Amino acid sequence: MYRNDELATEGWGNSVLPCQYNDMVRRSTSLSGERRLLWAVLEHAIRCYLADPGSASRARRLASAEARSWLFDRGADGPFTFEGVCDHLSIDAARLRKGLKSVRRTRQDTSAVRHLAA
């Protein structure tokens, strides 16, 4: 996922405290298979969502759109919804969503500046 120092530079400091992230990572070595699967699902969705939604690759654009839909669908109910996964992993879904939006916005702004400078 992200190294601890990357979290601070990407704006995650307001969403997940470093001690919370470190605790989650430390516990990951002793997680049950079910929890490891949920972590993998969440990590994959985050990576897809943060990938460039304007990518030339159709597959990457579709994966980003699908991840966005899963992450931000508040009407869904069940154990494999974003809220269900976050609840099971003791993660504040609203704070994570806020952090993801912030990171993506920052990346898009940075990408736009690079594009203009090129």
The first five atom37 places (N, CA, C, CB, O) and aatype in JSON, in Angstrom:
{
  "aatype": [12, 18, 1, 2, 3, 6, 10, 0, 16, 6, 7, 17, 7, 2, 15, 19, 10, 14, 4, 5, 18, 2, 3, 12, 19, 1, 1, 15, 16, 15, 10, 15, 7, 6, 1, 1, 10, 10, 17, 0, 19, 10, 6, 8, 0, 9, 1, 4, 18, 10, 0, 3, 14, 7, 15, 0, 15, 1, 0, 1, 1, 10, 0, 15, 0, 6, 0, 1, 15, 17, 10, 13, 3, 1, 7, 0, 3, 7, 14, 13, 16, 13, 6, 7, 19, 4, 3, 8, 10, 15, 9, 3, 0, 0, 1, 10, 1, 11, 7, 10, 11, 15, 19, 1, 1, 16, 1, 5, 3, 16, 15, 0, 19, 1, 8, 10, 0, 0],
  "atom_mask": [
    [1, 1, 1, 1, 1],
    [1, 1, 1, 1, 1],
    [1, 1, 1, 1, 1],
    [1, 1, 1, 1, 1],
    [1, 1, 1, 1, 1],
    [1, 1, 1, 1, 1],
    [1, 1, 1, 1, 1],
    [1, 1, 1, 1, 1],
    [1, 1, 1, 1, 1],
    [1, 1, 1, 1, 1],
    [1, 1, 1, 0, 1],
    [1, 1, 1, 1, 1],
    [1, 1, 1, 0, 1],
    [1, 1, 1, 1, 1],
    [1, 1, 1, 1, 1],
    [1, 1, 1, 1, 1],
    [1, 1, 1, 1, 1],
    [1, 1, 1, 1, 1],
    [1, 1, 1, 1, 1],
    [1, 1, 1, 1, 1],
    [1, 1, 1, 1, 1],
    [1, 1, 1, 1, 1],
    [1, 1, 1, 1, 1],
    [1, 1, 1, 1, 1],
    [1, 1, 1, 1, 1],
    [1, 1, 1, 1, 1],
    [1, 1, 1, 1, 1],
    [1, 1, 1, 1, 1],
    [1, 1, 1, 1, 1],
    [1, 1, 1, 1, 1],
    [1, 1, 1, 1, 1],
    [1, 1, 1, 1, 1],
    [1, 1, 1, 0, 1],
    [1, 1, 1, 1, 1],
    [1, 1, 1, 1, 1],
    [1, 1, 1, 1, 1],
    [1, 1, 1, 1, 1],
    [1, 1, 1, 1, 1],
    [1, 1, 1, 1, 1],
    [1, 1, 1, 1, 1],
    [1, 1, 1, 1, 1],
    [1, 1, 1, 1, 1],
    [1, 1, 1, 1, 1],
    [1, 1, 1, 1, 1],
    [1, 1, 1, 1, 1],
    [1, 1, 1, 1, 1],
    [1, 1, 1, 1, 1],
    [1, 1, 1, 1, 1],
    [1, 1, 1, 1, 1],
    [1, 1, 1, 1, 1],
    [1, 1, 1, 1, 1],
    [1, 1, 1, 1, 1],
    [1, 1, 1, 1, 1],
    [1, 1, 1, 0, 1],
    [1, 1, 1, 1, 1],
    [1, 1, 1, 1, 1],
    [1, 1, 1, 1, 1],
    [1, 1, 1, 1, 1],
    [1, 1, 1, 1, 1],
    [1, 1, 1, 1, 1],
    [1, 1, 1, 1, 1],
    [1, 1, 1, 1, 1],
    [1, 1, 1, 1, 1],
    [1, 1, 1, 1, 1],
    [1, 1, 1, 1, 1],
    [1, 1, 1, 1, 1],
    [1, 1, 1, 1, 1],
    [1, 1, 1, 1, 1],
    [1, 1, 1, 1, 1],
    [1, 1, 1, 1, 1],
    [1, 1, 1, 1, 1],
    [1, 1, 1, 1, 1],
    [1, 1, 1, 1, 1],
    [1, 1, 1, 1, 1],
    [1, 1, 1, 0, 1],
    [1, 1, 1, 1, 1],
    [1, 1, 1, 1, 1],
    [1, 1, 1, 0, 1],
    [1, 1, 1, 1, 1],
    [1, 1, 1, 1, 1],
    [1, 1, 1, 1, 1],
    [1, 1, 1, 1, 1],
    [1, 1, 1, 1, 1],
    [1, 1, 1, 0, 1],
    [1, 1, 1, 1, 1],
    [1, 1, 1, 1, 1],
    [1, 1, 1, 1, 1],
    [1, 1, 1, 1, 1],
    [1, 1, 1, 1, 1],
    [1, 1, 1, 1, 1],
    [1, 1, 1, 1, 1],
    [1, 1, 1, 1, 1],
    [1, 1, 1, 1, 1],
    [1, 1, 1, 1, 1],
    [1, 1, 1, 1, 1],
    [1, 1, 1, 1, 1],
    [1, 1, 1, 1, 1],
    [1, 1, 1, 1, 1],
    [1, 1, 1, 0, 1],
    [1, 1, 1, 1, 1],
    [1, 1, 1, 1, 1],
    [1, 1, 1, 1, 1],
    [1, 1, 1, 1, 1],
    [1, 1, 1, 1, 1],
    [1, 1, 1, 1, 1],
    [1, 1, 1, 1, 1],
    [1, 1, 1, 1, 1],
    [1, 1, 1, 1, 1],
    [1, 1, 1, 1, 1],
    [1, 1, 1, 1, 1],
    [1, 1, 1, 1, 1],
    [1, 1, 1, 1, 1],
    [1, 1, 1, 1, 1],
    [1, 1, 1, 1, 1],
    [1, 1, 1, 1, 1],
    [1, 1, 1, 1, 1],
    [1, 1, 1, 1, 1],
    [1, 1, 1, 1, 1]
  ],
  "atom_positions": [
    [[0.85, -1.17, 0.0], [0.0, 0.0, 0.0], [0.9, 1.23, 0.0], [-0.97, 0.0, 1.22], [1.52, 1.51, -1.03]],
    [[1.0, 1.97, 1.07], [1.86, 3.13, 1.17], [2.78, 2.96, 2.36], [1.03, 4.42, 1.3], [2.41, 2.38, 3.37]],
    [[4.01, 3.48, 2.21], [4.9, 3.52, 3.36], [4.41, 4.62, 4.29], [6.37, 3.76, 2.93], [3.69, 5.52, 3.86]],
    [[4.77, 4.55, 5.55], [4.31, 5.51, 6.55], [4.67, 6.95, 6.17], [4.91, 5.18, 7.91], [3.84, 7.84, 6.35]],
    [[5.89, 7.19, 5.64], [6.27, 8.54, 5.28], [5.49, 9.04, 4.07], [7.77, 8.61, 5.0], [5.29, 10.25, 3.93]],
    [[5.05, 8.14, 3.2], [4.24, 8.54, 2.06], [2.86, 9.01, 2.52], [4.1, 7.39, 1.06], [2.28, 9.91, 1.92]],
    [[2.34, 8.39, 3.58], [1.03, 8.79, 4.08], [1.01, 10.25, 4.47], [0.63, 7.93, 5.28], [0.07, 10.97, 4.14]],
    [[2.04, 10.7, 5.15], [2.09, 12.08, 5.59], [2.18, 13.03, 4.41], [3.27, 12.3, 6.53], [1.53, 14.08, 4.4]],
    [[2.99, 12.69, 3.4], [3.16, 13.58, 2.26], [1.97, 13.56, 1.33], [4.4, 13.22, 1.5], [1.77, 14.52, 0.58]],
    [[1.17, 12.51, 1.34], [0.01, 12.42, 0.48], [-1.25, 13.0, 1.11], [-0.23, 10.99, 0.1], [-2.32, 12.93, 0.5]],
    [[-1.15, 13.56, 2.31], [-2.31, 14.16, 2.93], [-3.14, 13.21, 3.77], [0.0, 0.0, 0.0], [-4.27, 13.53, 4.13]],
    [[-2.6, 12.04, 4.09], [-3.34, 11.05, 4.87], [-3.3, 11.35, 6.36], [-2.8, 9.67, 4.61], [-4.01, 10.71, 7.13]],
    [[-2.48, 12.31, 6.77], [-2.34, 12.6, 8.19], [-3.66, 12.92, 8.87], [0.0, 0.0, 0.0], [-3.81, 12.64, 10.06]],
    [[-4.6, 13.5, 8.15], [-5.89, 13.85, 8.73], [-6.88, 12.69, 8.7], [-6.47, 15.03, 8.01], [-7.93, 12.76, 9.33]],
    [[-6.56, 11.64, 7.99], [-7.51, 10.54, 7.83], [-7.15, 9.32, 8.67], [-7.58, 10.14, 6.38], [-8.01, 8.74, 9.32]],
    [[-5.9, 8.95, 8.64], [-5.43, 7.81, 9.42], [-4.19, 8.26, 10.18], [-5.12, 6.56, 8.5], [-3.22, 8.7, 9.57]],
    [[-4.23, 8.16, 11.47], [-3.08, 8.54, 12.27], [-1.94, 7.55, 12.03], [-3.43, 8.6, 13.76], [-2.19, 6.37, 11.82]],
    [[-0.7, 8.02, 12.06], [0.43, 7.11, 11.86], [0.41, 5.92, 12.81], [1.72, 7.86, 12.03], [0.75, 4.8, 12.42]],
    [[0.01, 6.15, 14.08], [-0.01, 5.02, 15.02], [-1.09, 4.01, 14.62], [-0.26, 5.53, 16.46], [-0.92, 2.81, 14.83]],
    [[-2.22, 4.49, 14.03], [-3.26, 3.57, 13.58], [-2.75, 2.76, 12.4], [-4.54, 4.34, 13.19], [-2.95, 1.54, 12.33]],
    [[-2.08, 3.43, 11.46], [-1.56, 2.74, 10.3], [-0.52, 1.71, 10.72], [-0.95, 3.74, 9.3], [-0.54, 0.57, 10.26]],
    [[0.41, 2.12, 11.61], [1.44, 1.2, 12.06], [0.83, -0.01, 12.77], [2.42, 1.91, 13.0], [1.28, -1.14, 12.57]],
    [[-0.2, 0.23, 13.59], [-0.87, -0.88, 14.26], [-1.5, -1.83, 13.25], [-1.94, -0.36, 15.23], [-1.41, -3.05, 13.4]],
    [[-2.13, -1.27, 12.21], [-2.77, -2.1, 11.2], [-1.74, -2.93, 10.44], [-3.58, -1.24, 10.22], [-1.96, -4.11, 10.18]],
    [[-0.61, -2.31, 10.09], [0.43, -3.01, 9.35], [1.05, -4.09, 10.21], [1.49, -2.04, 8.85], [1.29, -5.2, 9.75]],
    [[1.33, -3.76, 11.48], [1.94, -4.72, 12.39], [1.03, -5.93, 12.59], [2.24, -4.06, 13.74], [1.5, -7.07, 12.64]],
    [[-0.26, -5.69, 12.7], [-1.22, -6.78, 12.89], [-1.39, -7.62, 11.63], [-2.56, -6.22, 13.32], [-1.86, -8.76, 11.7]],
    [[-1.03, -7.06, 10.48], [-1.29, -7.76, 9.22], [-0.58, -9.11, 9.13], [-0.89, -6.9, 8.06], [-1.03, -9.99, 8.4]],
    [[0.52, -9.28, 9.85], [1.22, -10.56, 9.79], [0.49, -11.66, 10.53], [2.62, -10.41, 10.35], [0.72, -12.84, 10.28]],
    [[-0.4, -11.28, 11.46], [-1.11, -12.3, 12.22], [-2.61, -12.29, 11.93], [-0.87, -12.1, 13.7], [-3.4, -12.78, 12.74]],
    [[-3.01, -11.74, 10.81], [-4.42, -11.69, 10.47], [-4.92, -13.03, 9.97], [-4.67, -10.62, 9.42], [-4.17, -13.82, 9.4]],
    [[-6.18, -13.27, 10.21], [-6.81, -14.48, 9.68], [-6.91, -14.35, 8.16], [-8.23, -14.7, 10.3], [-6.73, -13.26, 7.61]],
    [[-7.18, -15.45, 7.51], [-7.33, -15.43, 6.06], [-8.43, -14.49, 5.61], [0.0, 0.0, 0.0], [-8.29, -13.79, 4.6]],
    [[-9.52, -14.46, 6.36], [-10.64, -13.58, 6.01], [-10.23, -12.11, 6.08], [-11.84, -13.84, 6.94], [-10.53, -11.34, 5.17]],
    [[-9.54, -11.74, 7.14], [-9.1, -10.34, 7.29], [-8.06, -9.97, 6.23], [-8.53, -10.11, 8.69], [-8.07, -8.86, 5.72]],
    [[-7.16, -10.9, 5.91], [-6.18, -10.64, 4.85], [-6.88, -10.42, 3.52], [-5.17, -11.8, 4.74], [-6.48, -9.55, 2.74]],
    [[-7.92, -11.21, 3.25], [-8.69, -11.03, 2.02], [-9.35, -9.65, 1.99], [-9.76, -12.13, 1.88], [-9.3, -8.96, 0.98]],
    [[-9.95, -9.24, 3.11], [-10.6, -7.93, 3.16], [-9.58, -6.81, 2.97], [-11.35, -7.76, 4.49], [-9.86, -5.83, 2.28]],
    [[-8.4, -6.95, 3.58], [-7.34, -5.97, 3.38], [-6.95, -5.91, 1.92], [-6.12, -6.31, 4.24], [-6.76, -4.82, 1.37]],
    [[-6.83, -7.06, 1.28], [-6.43, -7.1, -0.14], [-7.5, -6.44, -1.02], [-6.21, -8.56, -0.59], [-7.16, -5.71, -1.95]],
    [[-8.77, -6.69, -0.73], [-9.86, -6.07, -1.5], [-9.79, -4.56, -1.34], [-11.24, -6.61, -1.04], [-9.88, -3.82, -2.33]],
    [[-9.64, -4.09, -0.1], [-9.58, -2.65, 0.16], [-8.36, -2.02, -0.5], [-9.56, -2.38, 1.67], [-8.46, -0.97, -1.13]],
    [[-7.22, -2.66, -0.37], [-6.0, -2.12, -0.97], [-6.12, -2.04, -2.49], [-4.79, -2.98, -0.59], [-5.71, -1.05, -3.09]],
    [[-6.67, -3.08, -3.11], [-6.83, -3.09, -4.56], [-7.76, -1.94, -5.0], [-7.4, -4.45, -5.04], [-7.47, -1.25, -5.97]],
    [[-8.86, -1.76, -4.29], [-9.79, -0.68, -4.63], [-9.12, 0.68, -4.51], [-11.04, -0.74, -3.73], [-9.3, 1.55, -5.36]],
    [[-8.34, 0.87, -3.45], [-7.65, 2.15, -3.25], [-6.64, 2.38, -4.37], [-6.94, 2.18, -1.88], [-6.58, 3.48, -4.93]],
    [[-5.86, 1.36, -4.71], [-4.87, 1.51, -5.79], [-5.56, 1.85, -7.11], [-4.04, 0.22, -5.94], [-5.1, 2.72, -7.84]],
    [[-6.65, 1.17, -7.42], [-7.38, 1.43, -8.67], [-7.97, 2.83, -8.67], [-8.49, 0.39, -8.88], [-7.9, 3.54, -9.68]],
    [[-8.55, 3.24, -7.56], [-9.17, 4.56, -7.46], [-8.12, 5.67, -7.62], [-9.9, 4.71, -6.12], [-8.38, 6.68, -8.27]],
    [[-6.95, 5.48, -7.02], [-5.92, 6.51, -7.08], [-5.13, 6.5, -8.38], [-4.98, 6.34, -5.92], [-4.39, 7.44, -8.67]],
    [[-5.28, 5.44, -9.17], [-4.62, 5.39, -10.47], [-5.24, 6.49, -11.35], [-4.77, 3.98, -11.14], [-6.36, 6.93, -11.09]],
    [[-4.54, 6.9, -12.34], [-4.99, 7.99, -13.2], [-6.3, 7.64, -13.9], [-3.92, 8.33, -14.23], [-6.33, 6.77, -14.76]],
    [[-7.42, 8.33, -13.53], [-8.7, 8.04, -14.17], [-8.73, 8.5, -15.62], [-9.83, 8.7, -13.4], [-9.61, 8.08, -16.38]],
    [[-7.8, 9.34, -16.01], [-7.72, 9.81, -17.39], [-6.7, 9.02, -18.21], [0.0, 0.0, 0.0], [-6.25, 9.48, -19.26]],
    [[-6.36, 7.85, -17.73], [-5.36, 7.02, -18.38], [-5.77, 6.68, -19.82], [-5.13, 5.72, -17.58], [-6.96, 6.6, -20.14]],
    [[-4.78, 6.49, -20.66], [-5.04, 6.07, -22.03], [-5.54, 4.63, -22.08], [-3.78, 6.22, -22.89], [-6.16, 4.21, -23.06]],
    [[-5.25, 3.87, -21.03], [-5.66, 2.47, -20.96], [-7.13, 2.36, -20.57], [-4.78, 1.7, -19.96], [-7.54, 2.82, -19.5]],
    [[-7.92, 1.76, -21.43], [-9.34, 1.57, -21.15], [-9.55, 0.73, -19.9], [-10.04, 0.91, -22.35], [-10.44, 1.01, -19.09]],
    [[-8.73, -0.3, -19.73], [-8.85, -1.19, -18.57], [-8.6, -0.42, -17.27], [-7.87, -2.36, -18.69], [-9.29, -0.64, -16.27]],
    [[-7.61, 0.48, -17.28], [-7.32, 1.27, -16.07], [-8.43, 2.25, -15.76], [-5.99, 2.02, -16.22], [-8.78, 2.47, -14.6]],
    [[-9.0, 2.85, -16.81], [-10.12, 3.79, -16.61], [-11.33, 3.05, -16.03], [-10.51, 4.48, -17.94], [-11.99, 3.56, -15.12]],
    [[-11.61, 1.86, -16.56], [-12.74, 1.07, -16.05], [-12.51, 0.63, -14.61], [-12.98, -0.15, -16.94], [-13.42, 0.68, -13.79]],
    [[-11.28, 0.2, -14.3], [-10.96, -0.23, -12.93], [-11.09, 0.95, -11.96], [-9.52, -0.82, -12.87], [-11.58, 0.8, -10.85]],
    [[-10.65, 2.13, -12.4], [-10.76, 3.32, -11.55], [-12.22, 3.68, -11.31], [-10.02, 4.51, -12.21], [-12.6, 4.02, -10.19]],
    [[-13.03, 3.61, -12.34], [-14.46, 3.93, -12.21], [-15.17, 2.92, -11.32], [-15.14, 3.98, -13.6], [-16.02, 3.28, -10.5]],
    [[-14.83, 1.64, -11.48], [-15.44, 0.6, -10.65], [-15.05, 0.78, -9.18], [-15.02, -0.8, -11.16], [-15.89, 0.64, -8.29]],
    [[-13.79, 1.08, -8.94], [-13.33, 1.29, -7.57], [-14.02, 2.51, -6.96], [-11.79, 1.48, -7.53], [-14.44, 2.48, -5.81]],
    [[-14.15, 3.58, -7.75], [-14.84, 4.78, -7.26], [-16.27, 4.45, -6.87], [-14.82, 5.89, -8.34], [-16.75, 4.89, -5.83]],
    [[-16.93, 3.69, -7.7], [-18.32, 3.31, -7.41], [-18.41, 2.51, -6.11], [-18.9, 2.48, -8.58], [-19.29, 2.77, -5.29]],
    [[-17.51, 1.55, -5.92], [-17.52, 0.72, -4.71], [-17.2, 1.54, -3.47], [-16.52, -0.44, -4.85], [-17.85, 1.4, -2.44]],
    [[-16.19, 2.41, -3.58], [-15.76, 3.21, -2.44], [-16.79, 4.24, -1.99], [-14.47, 3.91, -2.77], [-16.89, 4.53, -0.8]],
    [[-17.56, 4.78, -2.93], [-18.43, 5.89, -2.59], [-19.93, 5.56, -2.66], [-18.15, 7.02, -3.51], [-20.75, 6.46, -2.54]],
    [[-20.28, 4.3, -2.84], [-21.69, 3.89, -2.85], [-22.16, 3.75, -1.41], [-21.89, 2.55, -3.62], [-21.78, 2.81, -0.7]],
    [[-22.99, 4.68, -0.98], [-23.46, 4.68, 0.41], [-24.76, 3.89, 0.59], [-23.66, 6.1, 0.88], [-25.17, 3.64, 1.72]],
    [[-25.4, 3.51, -0.49], [-26.67, 2.81, -0.38], [-26.55, 1.3, -0.31], [0.0, 0.0, 0.0], [-27.53, 0.61, -0.02]],
    [[-25.36, 0.78, -0.57], [-25.17, -0.67, -0.59], [-25.16, -1.24, 0.83], [-23.85, -1.02, -1.31], [-24.82, -0.55, 1.79]],
    [[-25.55, -2.5, 0.93], [-25.58, -3.17, 2.23], [-25.03, -4.58, 2.07], [-27.03, -3.2, 2.8], [-25.34, -5.26, 1.1]],
    [[-24.22, -5.0, 3.01], [-23.68, -6.35, 2.97], [-22.26, -6.38, 3.48], [0.0, 0.0, 0.0], [-21.65, -5.34, 3.71]],
    [[-21.72, -7.58, 3.65], [-20.39, -7.71, 4.24], [-19.25, -7.28, 3.32], [-20.17, -9.13, 4.65], [-18.16, -6.97, 3.79]],
    [[-19.48, -7.25, 2.01], [-18.41, -6.9, 1.09], [-18.59, -5.53, 0.47], [-18.31, -7.93, 0.0], [-17.97, -5.21, -0.54]],
    [[-19.45, -4.71, 1.07], [-19.53, -3.31, 0.67], [-18.33, -2.6, 1.3], [-20.88, -2.65, 1.12], [-17.67, -3.14, 2.18]],
    [[-18.06, -1.4, 0.84], [-16.96, -0.63, 1.41], [-17.16, -0.45, 2.91], [-16.85, 0.74, 0.72], [-16.23, -0.66, 3.69]],
    [[-18.38, -0.07, 3.31], [-18.66, 0.11, 4.74], [-18.49, -1.2, 5.52], [-20.07, 0.67, 4.95], [-17.96, -1.21, 6.62]],
    [[-18.95, -2.31, 4.92], [-18.82, -3.6, 5.58], [-17.38, -4.0, 5.79], [0.0, 0.0, 0.0], [-17.01, -4.49, 6.86]],
    [[-16.56, -3.79, 4.78], [-15.14, -4.11, 4.87], [-14.48, -3.21, 5.92], [-14.44, -3.94, 3.5], [-13.71, -3.69, 6.76]],
    [[-14.77, -1.92, 5.87], [-14.19, -0.98, 6.84], [-14.61, -1.34, 8.26], [-14.59, 0.47, 6.51], [-13.79, -1.33, 9.17]],
    [[-15.88, -1.64, 8.45], [-16.36, -2.03, 9.78], [-15.59, -3.24, 10.3], [-17.86, -2.32, 9.76], [-15.15, -3.26, 11.45]],
    [[-15.44, -4.23, 9.45], [-14.75, -5.46, 9.86], [-13.29, -5.2, 10.21], [-14.84, -6.51, 8.75], [-12.72, -5.86, 11.08]],
    [[-12.69, -4.22, 9.52], [-11.28, -3.91, 9.75], [-11.09, -2.76, 10.74], [-10.61, -3.55, 8.43], [-9.97, -2.31, 10.95]],
    [[-12.17, -2.29, 11.35], [-12.13, -1.19, 12.32], [-11.56, 0.09, 11.73], [-11.32, -1.59, 13.54], [-10.72, 0.75, 12.35]],
    [[-12.0, 0.43, 10.54], [-11.59, 1.64, 9.85], [-12.79, 2.56, 9.74], [-10.99, 1.31, 8.44], [-13.9, 2.11, 9.44]],
    [[-12.58, 3.84, 9.97], [-13.63, 4.84, 9.82], [-13.81, 5.1, 8.32], [-13.29, 6.16, 10.6], [-12.98, 5.78, 7.71]],
    [[-14.88, 4.58, 7.74], [-15.11, 4.68, 6.29], [-15.2, 6.12, 5.82], [-16.38, 3.93, 5.91], [-14.67, 6.46, 4.76]],
    [[-15.87, 6.98, 6.59], [-16.03, 8.37, 6.19], [-14.68, 9.09, 6.14], [-16.98, 9.1, 7.15], [-14.41, 9.86, 5.22]],
    [[-13.84, 8.85, 7.14], [-12.51, 9.48, 7.16], [-11.64, 8.96, 6.02], [-11.82, 9.22, 8.5], [-10.9, 9.73, 5.4]],
    [[-11.73, 7.67, 5.74], [-10.95, 7.12, 4.65], [-11.4, 7.71, 3.32], [-11.07, 5.59, 4.62], [-10.57, 8.07, 2.49]],
    [[-12.71, 7.81, 3.11], [-13.22, 8.43, 1.88], [-12.7, 9.85, 1.73], [-14.76, 8.43, 1.88], [-12.25, 10.25, 0.66]],
    [[-12.76, 10.61, 2.82], [-12.29, 12.0, 2.79], [-10.82, 12.05, 2.41], [-12.52, 12.68, 4.17], [-10.41, 12.87, 1.59]],
    [[-10.01, 11.16, 3.01], [-8.58, 11.11, 2.7], [-8.32, 10.72, 1.26], [0.0, 0.0, 0.0], [-7.44, 11.29, 0.62]],
    [[-9.08, 9.76, 0.76], [-8.91, 9.33, -0.63], [-9.24, 10.46, -1.61], [-9.8, 8.12, -0.93], [-8.53, 10.67, -2.59]],
    [[-10.32, 11.18, -1.33], [-10.68, 12.31, -2.19], [-9.56, 13.36, -2.2], [-12.01, 12.95, -1.72], [-9.21, 13.9, -3.24]],
    [[-9.01, 13.62, -1.02], [-7.95, 14.61, -0.9], [-6.7, 14.19, -1.67], [-7.61, 14.84, 0.57], [-6.11, 14.99, -2.39]],
    [[-6.31, 12.94, -1.52], [-5.12, 12.44, -2.21], [-5.33, 12.47, -3.72], [-4.78, 11.02, -1.75], [-4.43, 12.88, -4.46]],
    [[-6.49, 12.05, -4.16], [-6.75, 12.02, -5.61], [-6.76, 13.44, -6.18], [-8.11, 11.31, -5.91], [-6.21, 13.69, -7.25]],
    [[-7.38, 14.37, -5.46], [-7.42, 15.76, -5.91], [-6.0, 16.32, -6.0], [-8.29, 16.62, -4.94], [-5.65, 17.01, -6.97]],
    [[-5.17, 16.03, -5.0], [-3.79, 16.5, -5.0], [-3.03, 15.92, -6.18], [-3.09, 16.13, -3.69], [-2.28, 16.64, -6.85]],
    [[-3.21, 14.65, -6.43], [-2.53, 14.01, -7.56], [-2.98, 14.6, -8.89], [-2.77, 12.5, -7.55], [-2.16, 14.81, -9.78]],
    [[-4.28, 14.86, -9.03], [-4.79, 15.42, -10.27], [-4.26, 16.84, -10.47], [-6.33, 15.44, -10.27], [-3.89, 17.21, -11.59]],
    [[-4.2, 17.62, -9.39], [-3.65, 18.98, -9.48], [-2.18, 18.94, -9.88], [-3.82, 19.72, -8.14], [-1.74, 19.72, -10.72]],
    [[-1.43, 18.02, -9.28], [-0.01, 17.87, -9.6], [0.17, 17.43, -11.03], [0.66, 16.87, -8.67], [1.07, 17.91, -11.73]],
    [[-0.67, 16.51, -11.49], [-0.6, 16.02, -12.86], [-0.91, 17.14, -13.85], [-1.57, 14.84, -13.06], [-0.26, 17.24, -14.89]],
    [[-1.89, 17.97, -13.53], [-2.25, 19.07, -14.41], [-1.11, 20.09, -14.52], [-3.53, 19.76, -13.89], [-0.85, 20.62, -15.6]],
    [[-0.45, 20.35, -13.4], [0.68, 21.29, -13.4], [1.82, 20.72, -14.25], [1.17, 21.58, -11.95], [2.43, 21.45, -15.03]],
    [[2.1, 19.43, -14.1], [3.17, 18.8, -14.9], [2.83, 18.88, -16.39], [3.38, 17.34, -14.48], [3.7, 19.15, -17.22]],
    [[1.56, 18.63, -16.7], [1.13, 18.64, -18.11], [1.3, 20.04, -18.7], [-0.37, 18.18, -18.24], [1.76, 20.19, -19.83]],
    [[0.93, 21.07, -17.93], [1.07, 22.44, -18.41], [2.52, 22.84, -18.57], [0.37, 23.39, -17.47], [2.87, 23.61, -19.46]],
    [[3.38, 22.3, -17.7], [4.8, 22.65, -17.75], [5.52, 21.94, -18.9], [5.48, 22.3, -16.42], [6.6, 22.38, -19.32]],
    [[4.94, 20.87, -19.4], [5.61, 20.08, -20.45], [5.55, 20.75, -21.8], [5.0, 18.71, -20.55], [6.07, 20.22, -22.78]]
  ]
}
